Amino acid sequence: MDALTDVAVPVDGGLLAATLALPAPARGMVVFAHGSGSSRHSPRNQAVARYLHQGGYGTVLLDLLTEREERLDQATAELRFDIGLLGDRLVATLDWLPTQPDVAGLPVGLFGASTGAAAALVAAARRRDVARAVVSRGGRPDLAANALDSVRAPTLLIVGGEDHRVIELNKQAAALLGSLAQTVIVPGASHLFTEAGALEQVSAHARDWFDRHLQV
């Protein structure tokens, strides 16, 4: 297991707490965007990150809100669905990454869950020269509808087979993404992929996608 480093990403309004893991040598970096009401401590994203580490990928798991904003959101839940704001935070993270030792020059991908998938696609649309691939886990890419026609990164949409409403929303987003998008349905899985073996399938699909598209 590679050492985890607590870091702070500067953004308008403060700092975002983040955890950076960098294997030696690293073949690429993946920035994680969690879903609504979650954080960098999401056990599901951490499990996927560990699987990516085994494949030689560095990861950044970060909180998308500052401490002050998090307190506000816990009371009102108003910021966790602000896709524009969350996308801004991922853009700031993509701009910050090259300033970190041993990271500059590595190809970068994005992994988003739930609303974090929409934020990842917004960031990919705004940083086309940086974001080389996107993976969505149980995501809401439809919430990035206005940005989808600007995305140039190959995008993998992973959805649970029992998550019927989200399957339909992903199909709508895939139609807008066109040939860039590929959809994978994990049979028997629910929205959070808590079923035995479901998250392992997500991890394997994600690493395969990054293997294909994060080549230096």
N, C-alpha and C positions, 0 to 999 in steps of 0.2 A: 504494500500500500504506500502510495506516495504521500509525502507530508502535505498537510493542508495549511494554508496561510490565510489568516484573517487580514483583509484589506479594506480600504474605503475608496469608493468611486466618487469623485467630485461631480456634482450636478447643480443646476440652478436650484437654490433653496437649501443646500446642505450637502450631506454625504450619504451614500448608500452603503450599508454594511454588506460585505461579500466574502466569500470563501474561494480561494484560488488553489487549484491543484495543478502541478506541472510535472509530468513524468520526464525522465531523462533517458533517452532523447524524446522529445514530443514531436508528433507528426501533424498536429493541428490543435486548434482550440475550439471548444464549444461553450457558448454562453447560454445559460438556462434562464427561462422566464416562467415563473410559477403562475398558478391560476389564482382566481379571486379568493381572498381570505387566507392564502397560504404565505409561505416565506421561503428563504433559502434553506430552511430546516426541513422542507418537505421530504418525508421518508421515501416517497416514490421517485422524486427527482434525484435524490441522493443515491438510490439504488441504480438508476440508469447511469449516473455519473461514474459510479464505481466500475460498472461494466465497460464504459468508455475508457477509463484509466487503463484497464487491462489491455485495451487495443492501442494504447500509446497516445491517447488524446488528453490534453489538458482541459480543465473545465473551470468555469466561473459560475457559481451559484450565488445570486444576489437578491437582496430585498429591493423591490421596485419603488418603495416609499421610504422617505426619511423617517427618523424616529418621531418627529413632530407630526408628520402626515399620517403615520401609522396610528398614532393616538386618535387623531381626528377620524380616520377611517373606521377604527374599532367602534366609535360612537355613532357614526352616520352611514358607513358602508358606501360613501359616495365616490371615493377615489379608486377603489378596486376595479370599477368598470369604466374608468376614464382611459380609453384605449390610446387616445392622443398623448396623454401624459406618460403612460407606461411605455409607449413607443419612443418618446423623447428620452426616457431613462435608458433604454437599450441602445439608442443611438449614441448617447453620452458614454456608455460602456464600450461600445465599439471604437469610439474615438480615443478612449483611455487605454485600451489594451496595448497598443504599440509602444506606450511609454514604459511598459513593464519589462524588466530584464528577462531575456531569453524568450520573449513572446513575439517581438517584432519580426515580421516576415512569415510567421506561421499562418496557414489558411484558417479561416474562421467560419464556423457554422453556428446556427441558432437552434435551440430546442425549446419549444413552448408547450405548456399544458393549459388547457381550458382557455381563459381570457389571455393568458400569456402567449398563446399561439398567435392571436390577432396582433398583439404588440410586436411579436417577432417578425411578422410579415410587414408591418408598418416600418420597422427598422430596416428590413431587407430592401424595401422599396426605396428608402432614403439613402441607404449606403450600398448601392448595387456593386460598387467596386470592392467592398469588404466582405459582405455576407455571401458566402459561396454556396451554402445549402441550408435548408430549413427542414426541421422535423416537428410535427405537431402530434401531441399525445392527447386524445380525447379533447381536441381543441375546438375553439370557436373562430375559425378563420373567416367566417361570414361577417364578424364584427369589424374586420379590416377591409370591408368591401370597396371603399373608395381608393384603397391603395393597391388592390390586387392586380390591376392592369399595369402597374409600374414595377412589380416584382420580376426579377430576372433570375433568381436563385431556384434551382430544382427543389421542389417541395414535396415531402412525404407526409401524407395525412393518415395517421394511425387511429382507428376508431374501434371501440368494442362492439362486437356483434349484437349485444343486447341494448346498446345505446341508440335506440332507433331514431329519436329526434335529432341527435347530433350527427348520425349518419347522413340524414337528409341535408342538414346544414353544410356538412363537408362536401357533399355532392354539388351543392350550389356553388361553393367556393372553388371547387376543382374545375367547374365549367368556366369560371372566370379566369383561373390561372392557366387553363389550356394544357398544352403539351408539357408544361413545366411540372405539372402535378401528377402524383401517383397516390392512389388510395389503397390502404391495406386494412382489411377487416380482421380483427382477432376474434375467432369464433367463441361464443359463450361468455365473452368479457363484458363487464358493465363499465360505467363511465370512469371509475377510478382504477380499473384493472386489478381488483383485489383478489380475483379468483386464482387458484393454484396455477402457476406457470404463465399467467397472462402478462405480468410485468417483464418476465424473462423474454417473452416474445417481442414485446415492445423494445427492450434493450437491444436484442439481436437485430431487429429491423433497423433501428436507429444507427447502430454501428455500421451495418452494411451500407446504408445510405451515405454516411460520412466517408466510408472507405471509397465509395464510388466517386464522390464529388469534392472531397477535400484533398485533392492531390496537389503537391507543391509544383 
